[in-house]
């Protein structure tokens, strides 16, 4: 409450007022942020996002390990398609007591195991027979738990020491100003968000700034009552006297010099 001098007009607010508006953070999308999975292979671990608080987690991709049984194709030197795409590597290929070696016996060709190597010692399962293959591939996962405020995800099923790639939106810090115009209408001047050093926005000439708000979204905003205030006349009179005294002192110093 009080009287404001705004653009040549006096605005009298006998009581304090409340300004209500929707929280509207500026969002930034982070794509494929890499983190290391620290849990045991196939187990659970938490992953900390670099930026938070989060607005939403758009997707998480992890490195999985799987063992499946495939049936060898109908002719020698062919290819067998793996059940998953985005295959990174083949860990082992076995049939009974026989272990096949790469690249002597086979190699990874896209999402297929290729039995076309030729040369001394080359071997492969008989056409139509079954064999076991263990491989690693990239696959999406739904986090078990998401703490949007702290940016912590709980992930299950990845390979120990492998990368976890996360896509998410986070709320970028920002300064806003609360202002009042000559008609007594309150408004908010929105600042420009920045991940590092946001700055308060400039105040238009036809508005009087009342306070600056720092939004570090999710927590209570920091409000600084830095509005321009009129100086009482007794203080102005005291300042005038001090200025006169200051001139007198300067003149005396000049005479001494």
KELOFI-884371 format. One record per atom (N, C-alpha, C): atom name; x, z, y; residue number from 1. Coordinates in steps of 0.1 Angstrom, whole numbers. Layout:
N
[r "CA" [X Z Y] NUM]
...
END
This chain:
257
[r "N" [8 0 -12] 1]
[r "CA" [0 0 0] 1]
[r "C" [9 0 12] 1]
[r "N" [3 -5 24] 2]
[r "CA" [10 -5 36] 2]
[r "C" [7 -17 44] 2]
[r "N" [14 -20 55] 3]
[r "CA" [12 -31 64] 3]
[r "C" [24 -40 62] 3]
[r "N" [21 -53 60] 4]
[r "CA" [31 -63 59] 4]
[r "C" [31 -73 70] 4]
[r "N" [43 -77 75] 5]
[r "CA" [44 -87 85] 5]
[r "C" [49 -100 78] 5]
[r "N" [39 -110 77] 6]
[r "CA" [42 -121 69] 6]
[r "C" [39 -134 77] 6]
[r "N" [50 -141 80] 7]
[r "CA" [49 -154 87] 7]
[r "C" [41 -153 100] 7]
[r "N" [44 -142 107] 8]
[r "CA" [37 -140 120] 8]
[r "C" [23 -133 119] 8]
[r "N" [19 -128 107] 9]
[r "CA" [7 -122 105] 9]
[r "C" [9 -108 100] 9]
[r "N" [0 -99 103] 10]
[r "CA" [0 -85 98] 10]
[r "C" [-11 -84 87] 10]
[r "N" [-7 -80 75] 11]
[r "CA" [-16 -78 64] 11]
[r "C" [-17 -63 61] 11]
[r "N" [-28 -57 61] 12]
[r "CA" [-30 -43 59] 12]
[r "C" [-36 -41 45] 12]
[r "N" [-28 -34 36] 13]
[r "CA" [-33 -30 23] 13]
[r "C" [-34 -15 22] 13]
[r "N" [-46 -10 24] 14]
[r "CA" [-48 5 24] 14]
[r "C" [-46 11 11] 14]
[r "N" [-47 4 0] 15]
[r "CA" [-44 10 -14] 15]
[r "C" [-35 0 -21] 15]
[r "N" [-29 6 -32] 16]
[r "CA" [-20 -3 -40] 16]
[r "C" [-29 -12 -49] 16]
[r "N" [-24 -23 -52] 17]
[r "CA" [-31 -33 -60] 17]
[r "C" [-24 -36 -73] 17]
[r "N" [-31 -42 -82] 18]
[r "CA" [-25 -46 -95] 18]
[r "C" [-26 -61 -97] 18]
[r "N" [-14 -66 -101] 19]
[r "CA" [-13 -81 -103] 19]
[r "C" [-12 -83 -118] 19]
[r "N" [-21 -91 -124] 20]
[r "CA" [-21 -93 -138] 20]
[r "C" [-19 -108 -141] 20]
[r "N" [-9 -111 -150] 21]
[r "CA" [-7 -125 -153] 21]
[r "C" [-1 -126 -168] 21]
[r "N" [-3 -137 -174] 22]
[r "CA" [1 -138 -188] 22]
[r "C" [16 -139 -189] 22]
[r "N" [22 -132 -199] 23]
[r "CA" [36 -133 -201] 23]
[r "C" [39 -147 -206] 23]
[r "N" [49 -153 -199] 24]
[r "CA" [52 -167 -202] 24]
[r "C" [67 -170 -202] 24]
[r "N" [73 -165 -213] 25]
[r "CA" [88 -168 -213] 25]
[r "C" [91 -183 -215] 25]
[r "N" [102 -187 -210] 26]
[r "CA" [107 -200 -213] 26]
[r "C" [114 -200 -227] 26]
[r "N" [112 -210 -235] 27]
[r "CA" [117 -210 -249] 27]
[r "C" [128 -220 -251] 27]
[r "N" [137 -217 -259] 28]
[r "CA" [148 -226 -262] 28]
[r "C" [149 -227 -277] 28]
[r "N" [151 -239 -282] 29]
[r "CA" [151 -241 -296] 29]
[r "C" [166 -242 -301] 29]
[r "N" [169 -234 -311] 30]
[r "CA" [182 -234 -317] 30]
[r "C" [181 -241 -331] 30]
[r "N" [189 -251 -333] 31]
[r "CA" [188 -259 -345] 31]
[r "C" [201 -256 -354] 31]
[r "N" [198 -253 -367] 32]
[r "CA" [209 -252 -377] 32]
[r "C" [219 -242 -373] 32]
[r "N" [215 -230 -368] 33]
[r "CA" [225 -220 -366] 33]
[r "C" [231 -215 -379] 33]
[r "N" [244 -215 -380] 34]
[r "CA" [251 -211 -393] 34]
[r "C" [253 -196 -394] 34]
[r "N" [250 -191 -405] 35]
[r "CA" [253 -177 -408] 35]
[r "C" [258 -176 -423] 35]
[r "N" [265 -166 -426] 36]
[r "CA" [270 -164 -440] 36]
[r "C" [261 -155 -448] 36]
[r "N" [257 -159 -460] 37]
[r "CA" [249 -150 -469] 37]
[r "C" [259 -141 -476] 37]
[r "N" [257 -128 -473] 38]
[r "CA" [266 -117 -478] 38]
[r "C" [261 -110 -491] 38]
[r "N" [249 -113 -496] 39]
[r "CA" [244 -107 -508] 39]
[r "C" [249 -113 -520] 39]
[r "N" [246 -108 -532] 40]
[r "CA" [250 -114 -544] 40]
[r "C" [242 -127 -546] 40]
[r "N" [247 -136 -554] 41]
[r "CA" [241 -149 -556] 41]
[r "C" [227 -146 -562] 41]
[r "N" [217 -152 -556] 42]
[r "CA" [203 -150 -560] 42]
[r "C" [197 -137 -555] 42]
[r "N" [205 -129 -548] 43]
[r "CA" [200 -116 -543] 43]
[r "C" [194 -117 -529] 43]
[r "N" [194 -105 -522] 44]
[r "CA" [188 -104 -509] 44]
[r "C" [198 -99 -499] 44]
[r "N" [198 -105 -487] 45]
[r "CA" [207 -101 -476] 45]
[r "C" [200 -103 -463] 45]
[r "N" [204 -96 -452] 46]
[r "CA" [199 -98 -439] 46]
[r "C" [208 -107 -431] 46]
[r "N" [202 -115 -422] 47]
[r "CA" [209 -124 -414] 47]
[r "C" [206 -121 -399] 47]
[r "N" [216 -120 -391] 48]
[r "CA" [213 -117 -376] 48]
[r "C" [214 -130 -368] 48]
[r "N" [204 -134 -361] 49]
[r "CA" [204 -145 -352] 49]
[r "C" [212 -142 -340] 49]
[r "N" [219 -153 -334] 50]
[r "CA" [227 -151 -323] 50]
[r "C" [219 -148 -310] 50]
[r "N" [207 -154 -309] 51]
[r "CA" [199 -152 -297] 51]
[r "C" [185 -145 -301] 51]
[r "N" [181 -136 -293] 52]
[r "CA" [169 -129 -296] 52]
[r "C" [165 -122 -282] 52]
[r "N" [152 -119 -281] 53]
[r "CA" [141 -118 -291] 53]
[r "C" [136 -132 -294] 53]
[r "N" [131 -133 -306] 54]
[r "CA" [126 -146 -312] 54]
[r "C" [111 -148 -308] 54]
[r "N" [108 -161 -306] 55]
[r "CA" [94 -165 -305] 55]
[r "C" [88 -169 -319] 55]
[r "N" [96 -176 -326] 56]
[r "CA" [92 -180 -340] 56]
[r "C" [104 -186 -347] 56]
[r "N" [103 -184 -360] 57]
[r "CA" [113 -190 -369] 57]
[r "C" [108 -203 -375] 57]
[r "N" [114 -214 -372] 58]
[r "CA" [109 -227 -375] 58]
[r "C" [113 -232 -389] 58]
[r "N" [124 -227 -394] 59]
[r "CA" [128 -231 -408] 59]
[r "C" [141 -225 -411] 59]
[r "N" [144 -222 -424] 60]
[r "CA" [156 -217 -429] 60]
[r "C" [160 -225 -441] 60]
[r "N" [173 -229 -442] 61]
[r "CA" [178 -237 -453] 61]
[r "C" [190 -229 -459] 61]
[r "N" [190 -227 -472] 62]
[r "CA" [200 -220 -478] 62]
[r "C" [207 -228 -490] 62]
[r "N" [218 -224 -494] 63]
[r "CA" [224 -230 -506] 63]
[r "C" [220 -223 -518] 63]
[r "N" [213 -230 -527] 64]
[r "CA" [208 -224 -540] 64]
[r "C" [217 -228 -552] 64]
[r "N" [216 -221 -562] 65]
[r "CA" [223 -225 -575] 65]
[r "C" [213 -224 -586] 65]
[r "N" [213 -235 -594] 66]
[r "CA" [203 -236 -605] 66]
[r "C" [209 -242 -617] 66]
[r "N" [204 -237 -629] 67]
[r "CA" [208 -243 -642] 67]
[r "C" [196 -249 -648] 67]
[r "N" [197 -262 -652] 68]
[r "CA" [186 -269 -658] 68]
[r "C" [191 -277 -670] 68]
[r "N" [181 -281 -678] 69]
[r "CA" [184 -289 -690] 69]
[r "C" [180 -303 -687] 69]
[r "N" [189 -313 -689] 70]
[r "CA" [186 -327 -687] 70]
[r "C" [187 -334 -700] 70]
[r "N" [180 -345 -701] 71]
[r "CA" [181 -354 -713] 71]
[r "C" [189 -366 -709] 71]
[r "N" [199 -369 -717] 72]
[r "CA" [208 -380 -714] 72]
[r "C" [200 -393 -715] 72]
[r "N" [204 -403 -706] 73]
[r "CA" [197 -416 -706] 73]
[r "C" [199 -424 -719] 73]
[r "N" [192 -435 -720] 74]
[r "CA" [192 -443 -732] 74]
[r "C" [204 -451 -735] 74]
[r "N" [213 -452 -725] 75]
[r "CA" [225 -460 -728] 75]
[r "C" [237 -452 -722] 75]
[r "N" [249 -455 -727] 76]
[r "CA" [261 -449 -723] 76]
[r "C" [266 -454 -709] 76]
[r "N" [272 -444 -702] 77]
[r "CA" [277 -448 -688] 77]
[r "C" [267 -449 -678] 77]
[r "N" [255 -444 -680] 78]
[r "CA" [244 -444 -670] 78]
[r "C" [244 -432 -661] 78]
[r "N" [232 -430 -655] 79]
[r "CA" [230 -419 -645] 79]
[r "C" [218 -411 -649] 79]
[r "N" [218 -398 -647] 80]
[r "CA" [207 -389 -649] 80]
[r "C" [204 -382 -636] 80]
[r "N" [191 -383 -632] 81]
[r "CA" [187 -378 -619] 81]
[r "C" [184 -363 -620] 81]
[r "N" [189 -355 -610] 82]
[r "CA" [187 -341 -610] 82]
[r "C" [174 -338 -604] 82]
[r "N" [168 -326 -607] 83]
[r "CA" [155 -323 -602] 83]
[r "C" [154 -321 -587] 83]
[r "N" [165 -318 -580] 84]
[r "CA" [165 -315 -565] 84]
[r "C" [173 -326 -558] 84]
[r "N" [169 -327 -545] 85]
[r "CA" [177 -336 -536] 85]
[r "C" [187 -327 -528] 85]
[r "N" [195 -333 -519] 86]
[r "CA" [205 -325 -511] 86]
[r "C" [214 -317 -520] 86]
[r "N" [219 -323 -531] 87]
[r "CA" [228 -316 -540] 87]
[r "C" [242 -316 -534] 87]
[r "N" [248 -304 -534] 88]
[r "CA" [261 -302 -528] 88]
[r "C" [272 -304 -538] 88]
[r "N" [271 -298 -550] 89]
[r "CA" [282 -299 -560] 89]
[r "C" [276 -296 -573] 89]
[r "N" [283 -300 -584] 90]
[r "CA" [280 -296 -597] 90]
[r "C" [290 -286 -602] 90]
[r "N" [285 -275 -607] 91]
[r "CA" [294 -264 -611] 91]
[r "C" [299 -266 -625] 91]
[r "N" [290 -269 -634] 92]
[r "CA" [294 -271 -648] 92]
[r "C" [284 -280 -656] 92]
[r "N" [289 -286 -666] 93]
[r "CA" [281 -294 -675] 93]
[r "C" [285 -291 -689] 93]
[r "N" [276 -286 -697] 94]
[r "CA" [279 -282 -711] 94]
[r "C" [268 -287 -721] 94]
[r "N" [273 -289 -733] 95]
[r "CA" [264 -292 -744] 95]
[r "C" [269 -285 -757] 95]
[r "N" [262 -275 -761] 96]
[r "CA" [267 -267 -772] 96]
[r "C" [280 -261 -769] 96]
[r "N" [291 -263 -776] 97]
[r "CA" [304 -258 -773] 97]
[r "C" [313 -267 -765] 97]
[r "N" [307 -278 -761] 98]
[r "CA" [315 -288 -753] 98]
[r "C" [313 -287 -738] 98]
[r "N" [324 -287 -731] 99]
[r "CA" [323 -286 -716] 99]
[r "C" [329 -299 -711] 99]
[r "N" [321 -305 -702] 100]
[r "CA" [325 -318 -696] 100]
[r "C" [332 -316 -683] 100]
[r "N" [342 -324 -680] 101]
[r "CA" [350 -322 -668] 101]
[r "C" [347 -333 -658] 101]
[r "N" [349 -329 -645] 102]
[r "CA" [347 -339 -634] 102]
[r "C" [361 -340 -627] 102]
[r "N" [365 -352 -623] 103]
[r "CA" [358 -365 -624] 103]
[r "C" [362 -373 -637] 103]
[r "N" [368 -367 -647] 104]
[r "CA" [372 -374 -659] 104]
[r "C" [360 -380 -666] 104]
[r "N" [350 -371 -668] 105]
[r "CA" [338 -374 -676] 105]
[r "C" [326 -378 -668] 105]
[r "N" [324 -373 -656] 106]
[r "CA" [313 -376 -648] 106]
[r "C" [316 -373 -633] 106]
[r "N" [308 -377 -624] 107]
[r "CA" [309 -373 -610] 107]
[r "C" [295 -373 -603] 107]
[r "N" [294 -366 -592] 108]
[r "CA" [282 -365 -585] 108]
[r "C" [280 -377 -576] 108]
[r "N" [268 -384 -578] 109]
[r "CA" [265 -396 -571] 109]
[r "C" [251 -394 -564] 109]
[r "N" [251 -389 -551] 110]
[r "CA" [239 -386 -544] 110]
[r "C" [232 -374 -552] 110]
[r "N" [220 -376 -557] 111]
[r "CA" [213 -365 -564] 111]
[r "C" [213 -369 -579] 111]
[r "N" [223 -376 -584] 112]
[r "CA" [224 -380 -598] 112]
[r "C" [238 -376 -603] 112]
[r "N" [238 -373 -616] 113]
[r "CA" [251 -372 -623] 113]
[r "C" [254 -385 -630] 113]
[r "N" [266 -390 -626] 114]
[r "CA" [270 -403 -630] 114]
[r "C" [280 -402 -642] 114]
[r "N" [277 -409 -653] 115]
[r "CA" [285 -409 -665] 115]
[r "C" [294 -421 -666] 115]
[r "N" [296 -428 -655] 116]
[r "CA" [303 -441 -656] 116]
[r "C" [318 -441 -656] 116]
[r "N" [325 -429 -654] 117]
[r "CA" [340 -429 -654] 117]
[r "C" [344 -435 -668] 117]
[r "N" [355 -442 -668] 118]
[r "CA" [361 -447 -680] 118]
[r "C" [376 -445 -680] 118]
[r "N" [381 -444 -692] 119]
[r "CA" [396 -441 -693] 119]
[r "C" [398 -432 -705] 119]
[r "N" [411 -429 -707] 120]
[r "CA" [414 -420 -718] 120]
[r "C" [408 -407 -718] 120]
[r "N" [402 -402 -729] 121]
[r "CA" [397 -389 -729] 121]
[r "C" [383 -388 -724] 121]
[r "N" [377 -399 -719] 122]
[r "CA" [363 -398 -713] 122]
[r "C" [353 -395 -724] 122]
[r "N" [344 -385 -721] 123]
[r "CA" [334 -382 -731] 123]
[r "C" [321 -380 -724] 123]
[r "N" [309 -381 -731] 124]
[r "CA" [296 -378 -725] 124]
[r "C" [287 -375 -736] 124]
[r "N" [275 -368 -733] 125]
[r "CA" [265 -365 -743] 125]
[r "C" [260 -378 -749] 125]
[r "N" [255 -378 -761] 126]
[r "CA" [249 -389 -768] 126]
[r "C" [236 -393 -761] 126]
[r "N" [233 -406 -760] 127]
[r "CA" [221 -410 -754] 127]
[r "C" [209 -403 -761] 127]
[r "N" [199 -398 -753] 128]
[r "CA" [187 -391 -758] 128]
[r "C" [189 -376 -761] 128]
[r "N" [202 -371 -760] 129]
[r "CA" [204 -357 -763] 129]
[r "C" [203 -349 -751] 129]
[r "N" [201 -336 -752] 130]
[r "CA" [199 -326 -741] 130]
[r "C" [212 -319 -738] 130]
[r "N" [214 -317 -725] 131]
[r "CA" [226 -309 -721] 131]
[r "C" [223 -300 -709] 131]
[r "N" [231 -290 -706] 132]
[r "CA" [229 -281 -696] 132]
[r "C" [238 -284 -684] 132]
[r "N" [232 -283 -672] 133]
[r "CA" [240 -285 -659] 133]
[r "C" [237 -275 -649] 133]
[r "N" [247 -269 -643] 134]
[r "CA" [246 -260 -632] 134]
[r "C" [251 -266 -619] 134]
[r "N" [243 -266 -609] 135]
[r "CA" [246 -272 -596] 135]
[r "C" [241 -264 -584] 135]
[r "N" [246 -268 -573] 136]
[r "CA" [242 -262 -560] 136]
[r "C" [236 -272 -551] 136]
[r "N" [226 -268 -544] 137]
[r "CA" [219 -277 -535] 137]
[r "C" [213 -270 -523] 137]
[r "N" [210 -277 -513] 138]
[r "CA" [203 -272 -501] 138]
[r "C" [188 -272 -502] 138]
[r "N" [182 -260 -500] 139]
[r "CA" [168 -260 -501] 139]
[r "C" [162 -250 -491] 139]
[r "N" [149 -252 -486] 140]
[r "CA" [143 -243 -477] 140]
[r "C" [139 -230 -483] 140]
[r "N" [138 -220 -475] 141]
[r "CA" [133 -207 -480] 141]
[r "C" [125 -200 -469] 141]
[r "N" [115 -193 -473] 142]
[r "CA" [107 -185 -464] 142]
[r "C" [113 -171 -463] 142]
[r "N" [117 -166 -452] 143]
[r "CA" [122 -153 -451] 143]
[r "C" [113 -142 -456] 143]
[r "N" [118 -132 -463] 144]
[r "CA" [110 -121 -468] 144]
[r "C" [104 -112 -456] 144]
[r "N" [112 -111 -446] 145]
[r "CA" [108 -103 -434] 145]
[r "C" [115 -108 -422] 145]
[r "N" [108 -108 -411] 146]
[r "CA" [113 -113 -398] 146]
[r "C" [111 -102 -387] 146]
[r "N" [122 -98 -381] 147]
[r "CA" [120 -89 -369] 147]
[r "C" [122 -98 -357] 147]
[r "N" [112 -101 -350] 148]
[r "CA" [113 -110 -339] 148]
[r "C" [120 -104 -327] 148]
[r "N" [119 -91 -325] 149]
[r "CA" [125 -85 -314] 149]
[r "C" [140 -84 -315] 149]
[r "N" [145 -80 -327] 150]
[r "CA" [159 -79 -329] 150]
[r "C" [166 -92 -335] 150]
[r "N" [158 -101 -339] 151]
[r "CA" [164 -114 -345] 151]
[r "C" [170 -113 -358] 151]
[r "N" [165 -104 -367] 152]
[r "CA" [170 -102 -380] 152]
[r "C" [160 -108 -390] 152]
[r "N" [166 -116 -400] 153]
[r "CA" [158 -122 -411] 153]
[r "C" [163 -116 -424] 153]
[r "N" [154 -114 -433] 154]
[r "CA" [158 -110 -447] 154]
[r "C" [156 -123 -456] 154]
[r "N" [167 -127 -462] 155]
[r "CA" [167 -139 -470] 155]
[r "C" [170 -136 -485] 155]
[r "N" [164 -143 -494] 156]
[r "CA" [166 -141 -508] 156]
[r "C" [168 -154 -515] 156]
[r "N" [178 -154 -525] 157]
[r "CA" [180 -166 -533] 157]
[r "C" [192 -174 -530] 157]
[r "N" [200 -171 -520] 158]
[r "CA" [211 -179 -517] 158]
[r "C" [224 -176 -525] 158]
[r "N" [234 -184 -524] 159]
[r "CA" [247 -182 -531] 159]
[r "C" [255 -173 -522] 159]
[r "N" [262 -164 -528] 160]
[r "CA" [271 -155 -521] 160]
[r "C" [282 -163 -513] 160]
[r "N" [283 -159 -500] 161]
[r "CA" [294 -166 -492] 161]
[r "C" [290 -180 -487] 161]
[r "N" [278 -184 -490] 162]
[r "CA" [273 -198 -485] 162]
[r "C" [267 -197 -472] 162]
[r "N" [265 -209 -465] 163]
[r "CA" [259 -209 -452] 163]
[r "C" [244 -208 -453] 163]
[r "N" [238 -201 -443] 164]
[r "CA" [224 -201 -441] 164]
[r "C" [221 -208 -428] 164]
[r "N" [213 -219 -428] 165]
[r "CA" [211 -227 -416] 165]
[r "C" [197 -224 -411] 165]
[r "N" [196 -218 -398] 166]
[r "CA" [183 -214 -393] 166]
[r "C" [179 -222 -381] 166]
[r "N" [166 -225 -380] 167]
[r "CA" [160 -231 -368] 167]
[r "C" [150 -222 -362] 167]
[r "N" [151 -219 -349] 168]
[r "CA" [142 -209 -344] 168]
[r "C" [140 -212 -329] 168]
[r "N" [130 -205 -323] 169]
[r "CA" [128 -205 -308] 169]
[r "C" [130 -191 -303] 169]
[r "N" [137 -190 -292] 170]
[r "CA" [139 -176 -287] 170]
[r "C" [136 -176 -272] 170]
[r "N" [133 -164 -267] 171]
[r "CA" [128 -162 -253] 171]
[r "C" [141 -160 -244] 171]
[r "N" [142 -169 -235] 172]
[r "CA" [154 -169 -226] 172]
[r "C" [152 -159 -214] 172]
[r "N" [162 -151 -211] 173]
[r "CA" [160 -141 -200] 173]
[r "C" [157 -148 -186] 173]
[r "N" [150 -141 -177] 174]
[r "CA" [147 -147 -165] 174]
[r "C" [144 -137 -154] 174]
[r "N" [146 -140 -142] 175]
[r "CA" [141 -132 -130] 175]
[r "C" [129 -139 -124] 175]
[r "N" [119 -130 -120] 176]
[r "CA" [108 -134 -112] 176]
[r "C" [107 -126 -100] 176]
[r "N" [100 -131 -90] 177]
[r "CA" [98 -123 -78] 177]
[r "C" [83 -121 -76] 177]
[r "N" [79 -109 -72] 178]
[r "CA" [65 -106 -68] 178]
[r "C" [64 -107 -52] 178]
[r "N" [54 -115 -48] 179]
[r "CA" [54 -118 -33] 179]
[r "C" [39 -116 -29] 179]
[r "N" [37 -116 -15] 180]
[r "CA" [24 -116 -9] 180]
[r "C" [24 -126 2] 180]
[r "N" [12 -132 4] 181]
[r "CA" [11 -142 15] 181]
[r "C" [4 -136 27] 181]
[r "N" [2 -144 38] 182]
[r "CA" [-4 -138 50] 182]
[r "C" [-19 -135 48] 182]
[r "N" [-25 -140 37] 183]
[r "CA" [-39 -137 34] 183]
[r "C" [-40 -125 25] 183]
[r "N" [-29 -119 22] 184]
[r "CA" [-29 -107 14] 184]
[r "C" [-31 -110 -1] 184]
[r "N" [-28 -122 -5] 185]
[r "CA" [-29 -126 -19] 185]
[r "C" [-15 -124 -26] 185]
[r "N" [-15 -117 -37] 186]
[r "CA" [-2 -115 -44] 186]
[r "C" [0 -127 -53] 186]
[r "N" [13 -130 -55] 187]
[r "CA" [17 -141 -64] 187]
[r "C" [30 -138 -70] 187]
[r "N" [33 -146 -80] 188]
[r "CA" [46 -145 -87] 188]
[r "C" [54 -158 -85] 188]
[r "N" [66 -157 -81] 189]
[r "CA" [75 -168 -80] 189]
[r "C" [84 -168 -92] 189]
[r "N" [83 -178 -100] 190]
[r "CA" [90 -179 -113] 190]
[r "C" [104 -184 -111] 190]
[r "N" [114 -177 -117] 191]
[r "CA" [128 -181 -116] 191]
[r "C" [131 -191 -127] 191]
[r "N" [144 -194 -128] 192]
[r "CA" [149 -203 -138] 192]
[r "C" [156 -195 -149] 192]
[r "N" [152 -197 -161] 193]
[r "CA" [158 -190 -172] 193]
[r "C" [172 -195 -175] 193]
[r "N" [180 -185 -180] 194]
[r "CA" [194 -189 -183] 194]
[r "C" [198 -179 -194] 194]
[r "N" [205 -184 -204] 195]
[r "CA" [209 -176 -215] 195]
[r "C" [220 -166 -211] 195]
[r "N" [228 -169 -200] 196]
[r "CA" [239 -160 -197] 196]
[r "C" [236 -153 -184] 196]
[r "N" [235 -160 -172] 197]
[r "CA" [234 -153 -159] 197]
[r "C" [222 -159 -151] 197]
[r "N" [210 -155 -155] 198]
[r "CA" [199 -159 -147] 198]
[r "C" [200 -153 -132] 198]
[r "N" [195 -161 -123] 199]
[r "CA" [195 -156 -109] 199]
[r "C" [180 -155 -104] 199]
[r "N" [178 -146 -94] 200]
[r "CA" [164 -145 -89] 200]
[r "C" [161 -157 -81] 200]
[r "N" [149 -161 -81] 201]
[r "CA" [145 -174 -73] 201]
[r "C" [145 -171 -58] 201]
[r "N" [146 -182 -50] 202]
[r "CA" [145 -181 -36] 202]
[r "C" [130 -178 -32] 202]
[r "N" [128 -171 -21] 203]
[r "CA" [114 -168 -17] 203]
[r "C" [110 -178 -6] 203]
[r "N" [99 -185 -8] 204]
[r "CA" [94 -194 3] 204]
[r "C" [92 -187 16] 204]
[r "N" [94 -194 27] 205]
[r "CA" [93 -188 40] 205]
[r "C" [80 -182 44] 205]
[r "N" [69 -187 37] 206]
[r "CA" [56 -182 41] 206]
[r "C" [52 -170 32] 206]
[r "N" [61 -164 24] 207]
[r "CA" [58 -153 15] 207]
[r "C" [67 -142 18] 207]
[r "N" [63 -130 16] 208]
[r "CA" [71 -117 17] 208]
[r "C" [74 -112 3] 208]
[r "N" [87 -111 0] 209]
[r "CA" [91 -106 -13] 209]
[r "C" [88 -91 -14] 209]
[r "N" [82 -86 -25] 210]
[r "CA" [80 -72 -27] 210]
[r "C" [89 -66 -37] 210]
[r "N" [92 -73 -48] 211]
[r "CA" [100 -68 -59] 211]
[r "C" [106 -79 -67] 211]
[r "N" [116 -76 -75] 212]
[r "CA" [122 -85 -84] 212]
[r "C" [121 -80 -98] 212]
[r "N" [117 -88 -107] 213]
[r "CA" [115 -84 -121] 213]
[r "C" [125 -92 -130] 213]
[r "N" [132 -84 -138] 214]
[r "CA" [141 -90 -148] 214]
[r "C" [134 -89 -162] 214]
[r "N" [132 -101 -168] 215]
[r "CA" [125 -102 -181] 215]
[r "C" [136 -104 -192] 215]
[r "N" [138 -93 -200] 216]
[r "CA" [145 -94 -213] 216]
[r "C" [135 -93 -224] 216]
[r "N" [127 -103 -226] 217]
[r "CA" [115 -103 -233] 217]
[r "C" [113 -93 -245] 217]
[r "N" [102 -87 -246] 218]
[r "CA" [99 -78 -257] 218]
[r "C" [100 -64 -253] 218]
[r "N" [110 -61 -244] 219]
[r "CA" [112 -47 -239] 219]
[r "C" [105 -46 -225] 219]
[r "N" [104 -34 -220] 220]
[r "CA" [97 -33 -207] 220]
[r "C" [106 -40 -196] 220]
[r "N" [100 -47 -187] 221]
[r "CA" [108 -54 -177] 221]
[r "C" [114 -44 -168] 221]
[r "N" [126 -48 -162] 222]
[r "CA" [133 -40 -152] 222]
[r "C" [128 -45 -138] 222]
[r "N" [122 -36 -131] 223]
[r "CA" [116 -39 -118] 223]
[r "C" [124 -32 -107] 223]
[r "N" [129 -40 -97] 224]
[r "CA" [137 -36 -86] 224]
[r "C" [128 -37 -73] 224]
[r "N" [125 -26 -67] 225]
[r "CA" [118 -26 -55] 225]
[r "C" [127 -30 -43] 225]
[r "N" [130 -42 -42] 226]
[r "CA" [139 -47 -32] 226]
[r "C" [133 -55 -20] 226]
[r "N" [120 -52 -18] 227]
[r "CA" [113 -59 -8] 227]
[r "C" [118 -56 6] 227]
[r "N" [116 -65 16] 228]
[r "CA" [121 -62 29] 228]
[r "C" [112 -52 36] 228]
[r "N" [117 -42 42] 229]
[r "CA" [109 -31 48] 229]
[r "C" [113 -31 63] 229]
[r "N" [102 -28 71] 230]
[r "CA" [104 -27 85] 230]
[r "C" [112 -14 88] 230]
[r "N" [120 -14 99] 231]
[r "CA" [128 -2 103] 231]
[r "C" [120 5 113] 231]
[r "N" [118 19 111] 232]
[r "CA" [110 27 121] 232]
[r "C" [117 26 135] 232]
[r "N" [109 28 145] 233]
[r "CA" [114 27 159] 233]
[r "C" [124 38 162] 233]
[r "N" [123 49 156] 234]
[r "CA" [133 60 159] 234]
[r "C" [146 56 154] 234]
[r "N" [146 49 142] 235]
[r "CA" [159 44 137] 235]
[r "C" [165 33 145] 235]
[r "N" [156 24 150] 236]
[r "CA" [161 13 159] 236]
[r "C" [167 19 171] 236]
[r "N" [161 29 177] 237]
[r "CA" [166 35 189] 237]
[r "C" [180 42 186] 237]
[r "N" [181 48 175] 238]
[r "CA" [194 54 171] 238]
[r "C" [204 43 169] 238]
[r "N" [201 32 163] 239]
[r "CA" [210 21 161] 239]
[r "C" [214 15 175] 239]
[r "N" [205 14 184] 240]
[r "CA" [208 9 198] 240]
[r "C" [219 18 204] 240]
[r "N" [217 31 203] 241]
[r "CA" [226 41 209] 241]
[r "C" [240 40 203] 241]
[r "N" [240 38 189] 242]
[r "CA" [253 37 182] 242]
[r "C" [260 24 187] 242]
[r "N" [253 13 189] 243]
[r "CA" [259 1 193] 243]
[r "C" [265 2 207] 243]
[r "N" [258 9 216] 244]
[r "CA" [264 12 230] 244]
[r "C" [276 20 228] 244]
[r "N" [276 31 220] 245]
[r "CA" [288 39 218] 245]
[r "C" [300 31 212] 245]
[r "N" [296 21 203] 246]
[r "CA" [307 13 197] 246]
[r "C" [313 4 208] 246]
[r "N" [305 -2 217] 247]
[r "CA" [311 -10 228] 247]
[r "C" [320 -1 237] 247]
[r "N" [316 11 239] 248]
[r "CA" [324 20 248] 248]
[r "C" [338 23 241] 248]
[r "N" [338 25 228] 249]
[r "CA" [350 28 221] 249]
[r "C" [359 15 221] 249]
[r "N" [354 4 219] 250]
[r "CA" [361 -9 219] 250]
[r "C" [368 -11 233] 250]
[r "N" [360 -8 244] 251]
[r "CA" [366 -10 257] 251]
[r "C" [377 0 259] 251]
[r "N" [376 13 255] 252]
[r "CA" [387 22 256] 252]
[r "C" [399 18 249] 252]
[r "N" [397 13 237] 253]
[r "CA" [409 8 229] 253]
[r "C" [416 -3 236] 253]
[r "N" [408 -12 242] 254]
[r "CA" [414 -23 249] 254]
[r "C" [422 -18 262] 254]
[r "N" [417 -8 269] 255]
[r "CA" [424 -3 280] 255]
[r "C" [437 3 276] 255]
[r "N" [437 10 264] 256]
[r "CA" [449 16 259] 256]
[r "C" [459 6 256] 256]
[r "N" [455 -5 250] 257]
[r "CA" [464 -16 246] 257]
[r "C" [470 -23 258] 257]
END
